[in-house]
Amino acid sequence: MHILLLTTYPVAVPRHGGQIRAAEIARFYRQQGHSVQVAGVLGSATYASAPGFVPFPDEKQLNQWADPLFLMEDVAIGEHFLKNDDAFAALSRVIQPVPDVIHVEQPWLMGFAQRFIQQTHASAPLIYGSQNIEAPLKAAIVKTYYGQQIAENQAQQVRAMENAAIEMADSVSCVSEEDALYTRQRTSKPVVVAPNGVTECHADKAAFAAAAKMSQGRQYALYCASAHPPNIHGFFDWLGGSNGALDHDQRIIVAGSAGQAIQDDDRFHQSPGLPAVFIQAGLVDDSTLAGLIAGAHAMILPISAGGGTNLKTAEALYSGQHVLASPKAMRGFEPFENDAGVVIAESAGQFKRQLRHMMAQPPLQLDATARQSRQSLRWSHCLQPLGDLIS
């Protein structure tokens, strides 16, 4: 069977959560014996060109579909490649051969996919891969830049696109039971839960050495995140302001593009004590990341907003280190809330106090039962329900 996976980001070198999930879905389908083409539209001018992907459109082309365009590029891309004949034809040409199944990650290209099926007379069933309930997340992000009224207007546009995606799909994959409940209220088609997972990685001597150099040999708590706005706001919501969470010889390391965004934010230097304990690791390769995770004393998850489930929560839990999380970070991972070494803080003050307490504890040692239960966090287990949708 040949499966087309449509996205708005390339997956050859996955960095952010959406890319990682899409890459793992492609891997899962291939491991099931299917051929897979990953194709779509580059959703940002910052993405490098990739086979099967149409370049990011000129902003003049997208402005007609969203005003203001900033933060609504994904919606505008969806409208443009559905309704503009030249754009539709350009994306259609890269799809070879005609697929037996079409899986669309996030709702943006679902309209295109439905039109493609109609115009090519393909009989491919259409799977909608929901990564979260998009409208509330979009509203929260837009509000911080443009205010309540524009946020409500744009959320309405996203909600319409999202509900249309659910209605036109032959089946839907969600990442949490909460999202699945929302979806089942809007369709009678099959809805499965295929949560976010983690890829097992092992740190070698070189990885440990790279992590030790980055941490300056100090004990540290690790935050892994992209520069997605909720990740930045969450960091300051839970760790901003007066900060006495760490001793002078302890550090917070931020791996991923979030680190630079945090340092560039005005709130960074308005948080006494934070600059002195902050290390920005930036984008790191998989080996160095494995070393940072293996060497961390604690994994922190300061998440304030967002839907779906947090891929970094799976990574943190699987690490076997202490985990300090906000309540939203544990959405979809409730079975692990009472595990040894997992602490959920209900306020920013409690988050900082618990971090200080956690850093004073011995390294976490999970027993065999706990280690075995966390094997369920691996992608190979999490994505099994997708097999039911194409069988």
MIBARO-52593 format. One line per 2 residues: number of its first residue (from 1); their letters; for each residue x, y, z of C-alpha. Coordinates in nm, 2 decimals, always signed. Each point is the difference from the previous one (the first is absolute). Last residue first. Layout:
N
NUM	a	X Y Z; ... .
***
This chain:
391
391	si	-0.57 -0.23 +0.79; +0.05 +0.37 -0.05 .
389	ld	-0.18 +0.14 +0.31; +0.10 -0.29 +0.22 .
387	gl	+0.37 +0.06 -0.07; -0.04 +0.35 +0.13 .
385	pq	-0.09 -0.15 +0.34; +0.36 -0.13 +0.03 .
383	lc	+0.14 +0.35 +0.01; +0.07 +0.02 +0.37 .
381	hs	+0.17 -0.34 +0.02; +0.27 +0.05 -0.27 .
379	wr	+0.02 +0.36 +0.12; +0.13 -0.10 +0.34 .
377	ls	-0.20 +0.12 +0.30; -0.13 -0.35 +0.08 .
375	qr	+0.36 -0.09 +0.11; -0.08 +0.23 +0.30 .
373	sq	-0.18 -0.28 +0.18; +0.32 -0.22 -0.02 .
371	ra	+0.22 +0.26 +0.17; -0.26 +0.05 +0.27 .
369	ta	-0.02 -0.37 +0.07; +0.38 -0.05 +0.00 .
367	dl	+0.05 +0.27 +0.26; +0.09 +0.36 -0.09 .
365	ql	+0.31 +0.16 +0.16; -0.02 +0.38 +0.01 .
363	pp	+0.32 +0.19 +0.07; +0.01 +0.10 +0.37 .
361	qa	-0.22 +0.30 +0.10; +0.13 +0.36 +0.03 .
359	mm	-0.10 +0.08 -0.36; -0.35 -0.12 +0.07 .
357	hr	-0.04 +0.24 +0.30; +0.11 +0.30 -0.21 .
355	lq	-0.23 -0.11 -0.28; -0.29 -0.05 +0.24 .
353	rk	+0.04 +0.35 +0.13; +0.01 +0.15 -0.35 .
351	fq	-0.30 -0.19 -0.12; -0.19 +0.08 +0.33 .
349	ga	+0.05 +0.37 -0.06; -0.11 -0.04 -0.36 .
347	se	-0.31 -0.18 +0.10; -0.16 -0.35 +0.00 .
345	ai	+0.33 -0.19 -0.02; -0.01 -0.37 -0.12 .
343	vv	+0.28 -0.22 +0.13; +0.12 -0.32 -0.16 .
341	ga	+0.29 -0.18 +0.17; -0.19 -0.31 +0.08 .
339	dn	-0.32 -0.03 -0.20; -0.32 +0.17 +0.11 .
337	ef	-0.06 +0.20 -0.32; +0.11 -0.29 -0.23 .
335	pe	-0.35 -0.12 -0.09; -0.10 +0.37 -0.07 .
333	fg	+0.23 +0.02 -0.31; -0.26 +0.14 -0.24 .
331	rm	+0.02 +0.35 +0.16; +0.31 -0.01 +0.22 .
329	ak	+0.15 +0.33 -0.13; -0.33 +0.17 +0.08 .
327	ps	+0.04 -0.06 +0.37; +0.35 +0.15 +0.01 .
325	al	+0.28 -0.24 +0.02; +0.31 -0.10 +0.20 .
323	vh	+0.16 -0.33 -0.11; +0.28 -0.17 +0.18 .
321	qg	+0.20 -0.22 -0.24; -0.10 -0.33 -0.16 .
319	sy	+0.02 +0.15 -0.35; -0.33 -0.15 -0.11 .
317	la	-0.19 +0.25 +0.21; +0.19 +0.29 -0.15 .
315	ea	-0.04 -0.12 -0.36; -0.37 -0.07 +0.04 .
313	tk	-0.04 +0.35 +0.15; +0.20 +0.14 -0.29 .
311	ln	-0.26 -0.12 -0.24; -0.25 +0.22 +0.17 .
309	tg	-0.36 -0.12 -0.04; -0.29 +0.16 -0.20 .
307	gg	-0.07 +0.36 +0.09; +0.21 +0.29 +0.09 .
305	as	+0.06 +0.22 +0.30; +0.20 +0.04 +0.32 .
303	ip	+0.28 -0.25 -0.04; +0.30 +0.01 +0.23 .
301	li	+0.13 -0.36 -0.05; +0.32 -0.05 +0.19 .
299	ma	+0.23 -0.31 -0.03; +0.22 -0.06 +0.31 .
297	ha	+0.35 -0.11 +0.09; +0.10 +0.02 -0.37 .
295	ga	+0.29 -0.22 -0.12; -0.20 -0.24 -0.21 .
293	il	-0.21 +0.28 -0.15; +0.30 +0.21 -0.09 .
291	ga	+0.18 -0.30 -0.14; -0.29 -0.10 -0.22 .
289	lt	-0.03 +0.36 -0.12; +0.37 -0.01 -0.09 .
287	sd	-0.05 -0.31 -0.21; -0.32 +0.13 -0.16 .
285	dv	+0.17 +0.32 -0.12; -0.05 +0.32 +0.19 .
283	lg	-0.20 +0.32 -0.07; +0.08 +0.25 +0.26 .
281	aq	+0.17 -0.09 +0.33; -0.10 +0.32 +0.18 .
279	if	+0.12 -0.02 +0.35; -0.18 +0.19 +0.28 .
277	va	+0.11 +0.01 +0.36; +0.13 +0.36 +0.01 .
275	pl	-0.27 +0.13 -0.25; -0.28 -0.12 +0.24 .
273	gp	+0.11 +0.17 +0.32; -0.23 +0.29 -0.03 .
271	sq	-0.26 -0.04 -0.28; -0.03 +0.33 -0.18 .
269	hf	+0.30 -0.10 -0.21; -0.19 -0.29 -0.15 .
267	rd	-0.34 +0.18 -0.01; +0.12 +0.22 -0.29 .
265	dd	+0.02 -0.31 -0.22; +0.32 -0.06 -0.20 .
263	qi	+0.13 -0.25 +0.25; -0.32 -0.20 -0.02 .
261	aq	+0.00 +0.00 -0.38; +0.36 -0.11 +0.00 .
259	ga	-0.08 -0.30 +0.23; -0.32 -0.09 -0.17 .
257	sg	+0.19 -0.11 -0.31; +0.09 -0.33 +0.16 .
255	av	+0.17 -0.10 +0.32; -0.06 +0.22 +0.31 .
253	ii	+0.24 -0.07 +0.28; -0.09 +0.11 +0.35 .
251	rq	+0.30 +0.01 +0.23; +0.13 -0.08 +0.34 .
249	dh	+0.31 +0.14 +0.17; -0.17 +0.32 +0.12 .
247	dl	-0.29 -0.19 +0.16; -0.32 -0.03 -0.20 .
245	ag	-0.36 +0.10 +0.04; +0.07 +0.35 +0.13 .
243	ns	-0.16 +0.18 -0.29; -0.19 +0.32 +0.03 .
241	gg	-0.20 +0.03 -0.31; -0.01 -0.27 -0.26 .
239	lw	+0.00 -0.38 +0.06; -0.36 -0.12 -0.04 .
237	df	-0.16 +0.27 -0.21; +0.34 +0.09 -0.15 .
235	fg	+0.06 -0.35 -0.14; -0.36 -0.04 -0.10 .
233	hi	+0.01 +0.32 -0.21; +0.30 -0.13 -0.19 .
231	np	-0.14 -0.35 -0.06; -0.34 +0.15 -0.10 .
229	ph	+0.18 +0.21 -0.26; +0.16 -0.29 -0.19 .
227	as	+0.37 +0.06 +0.03; +0.07 -0.37 +0.04 .
225	ac	+0.03 -0.18 +0.33; +0.22 -0.22 +0.22 .
223	yl	+0.03 +0.12 +0.36; +0.27 -0.17 +0.20 .
221	ay	+0.08 +0.04 +0.38; +0.37 +0.02 +0.08 .
219	qr	+0.28 -0.12 +0.22; +0.32 +0.17 -0.10 .
217	gq	+0.29 -0.13 -0.21; +0.00 +0.31 -0.22 .
215	sm	-0.34 -0.11 -0.12; +0.10 +0.03 -0.37 .
213	ka	+0.33 -0.18 +0.07; -0.18 -0.27 +0.19 .
211	aa	-0.25 -0.05 -0.27; +0.27 -0.04 -0.27 .
209	af	+0.19 -0.25 +0.22; -0.32 -0.20 +0.06 .
207	aa	-0.07 -0.01 -0.38; +0.37 -0.10 -0.07 .
205	kd	-0.02 -0.28 +0.26; -0.32 -0.14 -0.16 .
203	ah	-0.36 +0.11 +0.07; -0.27 -0.25 -0.10 .
201	ce	-0.32 +0.09 -0.18; -0.35 -0.14 +0.02 .
199	tv	-0.24 +0.20 -0.22; -0.28 +0.16 +0.20 .
197	gn	-0.38 +0.01 -0.03; -0.29 +0.22 -0.08 .
195	pa	-0.34 -0.17 +0.03; -0.18 -0.20 -0.26 .
193	vv	-0.37 +0.02 +0.11; -0.25 -0.13 -0.25 .
191	vp	-0.31 +0.15 -0.16; -0.21 -0.20 -0.25 .
189	ks	-0.27 +0.20 -0.18; -0.31 +0.13 +0.18 .
187	tr	+0.13 +0.35 +0.01; -0.02 +0.32 +0.20 .
185	qr	-0.05 -0.13 +0.36; +0.26 -0.26 -0.07 .
183	ty	+0.25 +0.28 -0.06; -0.04 +0.17 +0.34 .
181	la	+0.02 -0.34 +0.17; +0.31 -0.09 -0.20 .
179	de	+0.17 +0.32 +0.11; -0.05 -0.09 +0.36 .
177	es	+0.11 -0.36 -0.06; +0.33 +0.13 -0.14 .
175	vc	+0.21 +0.01 -0.31; -0.29 -0.03 -0.26 .
173	sv	-0.02 -0.20 -0.32; -0.31 +0.05 -0.21 .
171	sd	-0.18 -0.22 -0.26; -0.18 +0.05 -0.33 .
169	am	+0.08 +0.37 +0.03; -0.23 +0.27 -0.15 .
167	ei	-0.18 +0.08 +0.32; +0.32 +0.02 +0.22 .
165	aa	+0.17 +0.22 -0.25; -0.30 +0.23 -0.03 .
163	ne	+0.00 +0.03 +0.38; +0.37 +0.11 -0.01 .
161	ma	-0.06 +0.25 -0.29; -0.29 +0.16 +0.18 .
159	rv	+0.18 +0.01 +0.33; +0.30 +0.16 -0.16 .
157	qq	-0.22 +0.28 -0.15; -0.17 +0.05 +0.34 .
155	aq	+0.33 +0.01 +0.17; +0.10 +0.28 -0.23 .
153	ne	-0.29 +0.21 +0.09; +0.03 -0.07 +0.37 .
151	ai	+0.37 +0.09 +0.00; -0.07 +0.32 -0.20 .
149	qq	-0.24 +0.10 +0.27; +0.21 -0.10 +0.30 .
147	gy	+0.33 +0.17 -0.07; +0.25 +0.00 -0.28 .
145	yt	+0.32 -0.15 +0.12; -0.08 -0.19 +0.32 .
143	kv	-0.35 -0.07 -0.13; +0.14 -0.18 -0.31 .
141	ia	+0.16 -0.27 +0.22; -0.30 -0.07 +0.21 .
139	ak	-0.24 +0.01 -0.29; +0.22 -0.25 -0.20 .
137	lp	+0.00 -0.24 +0.29; -0.38 +0.03 +0.05 .
135	ae	-0.05 -0.07 -0.38; +0.24 -0.29 -0.05 .
133	in	-0.14 -0.29 +0.20; +0.32 -0.20 +0.01 .
131	qs	+0.23 -0.21 -0.23; -0.29 -0.12 -0.22 .
129	gy	+0.09 -0.24 -0.27; -0.29 +0.00 -0.24 .
127	il	-0.01 -0.33 -0.21; -0.15 +0.01 -0.35 .
125	pa	-0.09 -0.32 -0.17; +0.15 -0.02 -0.35 .
123	sa	-0.25 -0.08 -0.28; +0.17 +0.24 -0.25 .
121	ht	-0.22 +0.17 -0.25; +0.30 +0.24 -0.07 .
119	qq	-0.22 +0.31 +0.04; -0.20 -0.13 +0.30 .
117	if	+0.30 -0.14 +0.19; +0.20 +0.32 -0.06 .
115	rq	-0.29 +0.21 +0.12; -0.02 -0.20 +0.32 .
113	af	+0.38 +0.03 +0.05; +0.00 +0.37 -0.06 .
111	gm	-0.27 +0.05 +0.26; +0.19 -0.21 +0.25 .
109	lw	+0.32 +0.20 -0.05; -0.02 +0.22 +0.31 .
107	pq	-0.17 -0.24 +0.23; +0.30 -0.15 +0.18 .
105	ev	+0.18 -0.30 -0.14; -0.17 -0.12 -0.31 .
103	hi	+0.00 -0.38 -0.07; -0.10 -0.10 -0.36 .
101	vd	-0.04 -0.37 -0.08; +0.03 -0.19 -0.33 .
99	pv	+0.22 +0.28 -0.14; +0.02 +0.11 -0.37 .
97	pq	+0.37 -0.04 -0.08; +0.14 +0.27 +0.03 .
95	iv	-0.12 +0.31 +0.17; +0.23 +0.28 -0.11 .
93	rs	-0.24 +0.11 -0.28; -0.29 +0.05 +0.24 .
91	la	+0.19 +0.26 +0.20; +0.05 +0.22 -0.31 .
89	af	-0.36 -0.07 -0.13; -0.15 +0.12 +0.33 .
87	ad	+0.22 +0.31 +0.00; -0.10 +0.08 -0.36 .
85	dn	-0.37 -0.06 +0.07; -0.01 +0.22 +0.31 .
83	kl	-0.28 -0.12 +0.23; +0.14 -0.31 +0.19 .
81	fh	+0.37 +0.10 -0.01; -0.08 +0.35 +0.10 .
79	eg	-0.24 -0.08 +0.28; +0.24 -0.25 +0.16 .
77	ia	+0.29 +0.23 -0.03; -0.20 +0.29 +0.15 .
75	vd	-0.08 -0.22 +0.30; +0.36 -0.10 +0.05 .
73	em	+0.12 +0.36 -0.04; -0.23 +0.12 +0.28 .
71	lf	+0.26 +0.10 +0.26; +0.09 +0.31 -0.21 .
69	lp	-0.25 +0.04 -0.28; -0.21 +0.28 +0.15 .
67	da	-0.23 -0.04 -0.18; -0.03 -0.35 -0.14 .
65	wq	-0.09 -0.13 -0.35; +0.08 +0.29 -0.22 .
63	nl	+0.33 +0.05 +0.17; +0.12 -0.34 -0.12 .
61	qk	+0.09 +0.09 -0.36; +0.17 +0.32 +0.11 .
59	ed	+0.19 -0.21 +0.25; +0.16 -0.19 -0.28 .
57	pf	-0.06 -0.37 +0.04; +0.23 -0.23 +0.20 .
55	pv	+0.15 -0.24 -0.25; -0.19 -0.31 -0.11 .
53	fg	+0.13 -0.32 +0.17; +0.05 -0.34 -0.15 .
51	pa	+0.37 +0.01 +0.03; +0.12 +0.26 +0.26 .
49	sa	+0.09 +0.36 -0.02; +0.13 +0.14 +0.33 .
47	yt	-0.26 +0.13 +0.25; +0.05 +0.36 +0.11 .
45	as	-0.25 +0.14 -0.26; -0.27 -0.17 +0.20 .
43	gl	-0.28 -0.26 -0.05; +0.19 -0.19 -0.27 .
41	vg	-0.30 -0.16 -0.19; -0.07 -0.37 -0.03 .
39	av	+0.17 -0.33 -0.04; +0.10 -0.31 +0.19 .
37	qv	-0.03 -0.30 -0.23; -0.04 -0.34 +0.17 .
35	sh	+0.04 -0.36 -0.11; -0.17 -0.25 +0.23 .
33	gq	+0.15 -0.30 +0.18; -0.12 +0.08 +0.36 .
31	qr	+0.35 +0.14 +0.06; -0.06 +0.25 -0.28 .
29	yf	-0.32 +0.11 +0.18; +0.18 +0.05 +0.33 .
27	ra	+0.29 +0.19 -0.16; -0.25 +0.24 -0.17 .
25	ie	-0.18 +0.05 +0.33; +0.34 +0.05 +0.18 .
23	aa	+0.09 +0.28 -0.25; -0.34 +0.16 +0.05 .
21	ri	+0.04 +0.00 +0.37; +0.35 +0.14 -0.01 .
19	qg	-0.10 +0.27 -0.25; -0.29 +0.11 +0.22 .
17	gh	+0.22 +0.00 +0.31; +0.27 +0.22 -0.13 .
15	rp	+0.33 -0.11 -0.15; -0.04 -0.27 -0.26 .
13	va	+0.28 -0.04 -0.25; -0.17 -0.18 -0.29 .
11	vp	-0.34 +0.11 +0.12; -0.10 +0.29 -0.22 .
9	yt	-0.27 +0.23 +0.13; -0.36 +0.09 -0.11 .
7	tl	-0.11 -0.37 +0.00; -0.15 -0.26 -0.23 .
5	ll	+0.08 -0.37 +0.04; -0.09 -0.19 -0.31 .
3	ih	-0.02 -0.38 +0.05; +0.07 -0.27 -0.25 .
1	m	-0.13 -0.35 +0.08 .
***
